[in-house]
Amino acid sequence: MPETDETDAPTTVTATEGGRVDKELARHFPDAGRKQLATLFDDGGIKVNGKKAKKGDFISVGDTITVARLPVSGDALRPVPDAALAKTLEVLVERPDLIVINKPAGVPSQPLKAGELGTIANAIAARWPECAQIGDDVRDGGLVHRLDIGTSGVLVAARTEEAYRALRDAFGDGGVAKSYLAITESRPVSREADAPLVQRGKKVIMDHTDGLAAHTAFTVERATTHHALVRCIASTGRMHQVRAHLAHVASPILGDTLYGGSRFADQDGFFLHAETLAVDLPGGRLDVTAPLPDRFTAALAAVGL
């Protein structure tokens, strides 16, 4: 068990089993959540025997693991209401069982630490307080899926436990049809990508040994010599899937510097929009389209699309 309970002080634990250091920490902090621990690794906040560690590093029984700050767990991680952000939400659908938001680019889906504001989950908690109590992860705030901070578009949250479970099951069983629009730096060299994906640090890579199955189909809506508007149909929902698969087919997203895209003009961020989502639910079919944000349409015009 941890030797201190001070969340802002370093915490030391002793490895009780050999194997990967991230799995050892998950045993010591079972309620912390994978993403919270991953953030600690990314920030250099985990050391093994005094040396900075990566989450895939192997350890031995008796090794000393130092954690820069104690992971927070339980209700402390639930999204707190952000009334100011709630006023800016673009609501696409509001039903007794769920809501759908047109998420803007640059806003995170959910908080990563206790008390954090400025995420969609915080805004939802202010407007629909019941959502804050719903989810397998206490940070979910009713959200049944997530979008990268740089991705805009359709984001769904449940208002009841029944709707949350039905939606999560639909996502897990492939019962959700969703499409994205991306401004890319060239035409894809293939109509689809099925390279398996695995997270390595802040990005995902193709890995035919450890990767999870992933499939994305591409249709070029229109194109110029140097850019294309590509519709992407993701039949699986892996982290950064569309971004990584577009880069894999030599068509990185404009502005997505993490995956080989070029920075666009003087703007930060990339141009990926979750445009449509459709799913059959006990409370009625959900079929929604999120209008393109102004920054996206402006970029289309700027590159001649």
N, C-alpha and C positions, 0 to 999 in steps of 0.2 A: 504494500500500500504506500501512497505518497508519504514523505516525511514531513510535509508542510501543507497547510490548507490555504496559504496566501495566494490568491489568484495571480498577483502581479510579481510574485517572487519565483525564482527558479525552483523546480521540484525535481527530486532525485528518486528514481526507482531502480530496483535491481532485477535484471532479467531472470525469470524463473524457468524459461524454456529457450532452447536454441531455435534459430530460424530468422525470419525477417523482422526487422526492428519495428516496422509499422504494425505488424500483427501483435507483437509483444505489447506495444502501447495500447492497442485496442482492447487487450485483455485487462490492462490496468485501468483504462478509462472507457468502459463499455458504453457510456451514454454520451460520449463527446461527439460522435459522428465522424464519418470518414473525411468529410471536407474540412472540418475544423483541424483535424490532425494533419491533413495534407497541407493546409496553410502554414502550420508550424514548421513543417519540413521545408516548404518553399521559402520561408522567411529565415531559414538558418537557425531556427529555434530548438532543434533537437541535436544533442551531442551524445556520442557513445564513447565512454572512457576519455572524455575531454575533447574529442574531435567531432566536427560537424558531420552529421549523417544524412543520407538520403533514404527515402522510405523503403527502397528495395534492398538496402544493405543488410547483410547477415550478421547476427550476433550469437554469442555463446552464453550458456548459463553462468550467472554471476557478473556479467558485464554491467557497468553502471551507465544508466541512461539519464541524462539531464534534460529537462523540459523547461524552456525559458519562461513559460507562464502556464499555470494550471488550466487545462481545458475546462470550460464551463459546461454544465449539463442541466437537465431538467427544465423547469419552468422559466429559469433565468434566460433561456435561449428563445423563448417565444417572442414573436414580433410584437414590439410595442407600437401603439398607434402613432402615425405621423399625419396629423390633420392637414398640414400645409400641402404635403404631397398628394393627399387624397383629393384635394380640390382640383388637381390637374389631371386626374385620371380620365382617359377616354374609354367609356364603357360601351362595349359593343352589344352585349347581351346581359340582361339581369332577370333571373328566374328565381323562384323560391329555393331551388336546389343548387344553383350555381351562378357564377358570373364569369364574363369573358372581358378581358381588358386588351386594348391595343397598346402594348408596351412600347414606350419610346426607347430608342437606342441610348446607351449611356447610363441607364438605370439598372441596378442589379435586381434580380428576381427576389432574392431573400437575403436576410442578414446572415453574417458568418460569426458574429460575436454578440454577446449579451449587450442589450441597450442600444445597438446600432440602429440608426434611422436612415431614411433615404432610399429604401427599397420598395418594390411593389407590394411585398407582403406587409410592410409597415402601413402603407397607404390603405390596403384592403382592411387591415385590422381596425383602422380608424372609421371606415365607412360601413363595414360589415363585421362587427366585433365577434360574431359567432365563428368566423373563419379562423381566428387566432387559436382556437382550441382543437382544430382539425388537422390531422396529418400523421403519418408514420414517424416523421422527423418533426420535432417540436418547432423547428424553424420554418416549416412549410407554410403555416398560416392559411391552410386550405388549398394551396397550390398543388395541382396534380402533375405538373411537369414544370420545367424551367427553360428559360432562354438565356443564352450568354448575355453578358452586360452590353455588348455591342450590337446585339440582334434586336430588331423591333418586331412587333406583330402580335399575333394571337397568343394569349396566355390565359389559361383557364384555372379557376379556383372553385372548390366545392363549398357549399354553405351547410351541408349536412353530412354526417358520417356515411349515410347510404350512398349519396352521390359521389363522395370521395372514393369509396371502395369500388363502385361501378366504373368510375373513370380510370382508376389505377389498374383495374383488371383489364379494361379495354386497351389501355396503353401496353400492358404487359403481354396481351394476347394478339397484338397486331390489329386490333379492331378500330384503330383511329387512322383516318386518312388525312394526311397533312402535306402541304406543299409550301415551298419557299421560293422567293425571287431573289436572285443575286446579280449584281453587276460584276462581271468578271473581266480580266485583262486580256482574254482571248477566248476563242471557242474551245469547249472541251474536246479532247481528242477521242473521247469515247462517249457512248450514249448512257453508260452506267459505270458504277464503281462498286465492287463488292469486297474490297480489301478489308480484312479484319483489323480492328483498332484497339489500341491499348494506351492508357495515359502514361506519359513519361514527363514528370515535372508539370510545367504549365501548358503543355500541348499534348496531342495524341499522335501516335505514329502507327504505320502499318506493321503488324507483327503476326506472321502466320503460325507462330508457336503459341504465344500467350494472348493474342488479340481476340476480341469478341466479334462475332459475326455482325456485319453491317452491310446495308445495301442502299444505294442512292441512284435514282435514274435522272437523266438530264435531258431537257428539251430546250433548244435555242429559240427564244421568242423573236429576237431580232439581233442584228450584229453589224458592226462596222469593221474596219480593218484591224483595229486594236482592242475593241471591247465588245462584250455581248451581254444581253439580258437573258439569263438562264433560269428556267423553271426547274426546281429540284424536288423530286418526290422521294421522301425518306420513309422507307418501309420499316426501319428500325430507328431507335432513338438514342444512339451513343453520344457521349460528350464530344462536342465539336465535329460531329459527323459530316455535315454538309461542307464545312470549311476544309476539313482534312481531305475529303474525297474530291472536292474541286481542285485542290492543289495537286492531288495525285494524278488527275487527268489533265495536267498542264494548264489549268484555268483558275488561278488563285483569285480570290475575291478582291476587288479594288479596295485598297486601304487596309487589308488584313496582313500587316507586316509579320505577324507571328507565323503565318503559313506562306510567306513568299510574295505577298502582294505589295504593290508600291503605295506609298502614302499619297493621298489624293489632295492636290492643291495644298491649302494650309489647314486642312481639317484633320482632326483625330478620328479614329474609328473606321469601321468598314461598312459595306453596304449589303446586308443580308436581312431579308424581311420574311417573317413567318406569315404568309398571306392567307392561307385557308386551313380550316380544320373541320372535320365532319366525323360524327360518331353517333351510333344508335344507343340510347339510354332508356332505362325504365320510365323516366320522367318526360320522354319525348326526344326525338332526334335533334341533335345539335349540329348545325351547319352554318358556319360563320366565315366571313371574309373581312380581313382588316385592310382598310385603305392604306395606300403607301404614304409614308410621312413626307413632309415637304423637302427635307434634306435629300431623300432618295430621288424624288422627281427632279430636283434641281441638279443632282449629279447625272441623272440620265440625260438631261438636256445638255449639260456641259461636255459630255463625251459623245454627243451626237446620236443618242438613242431615244 
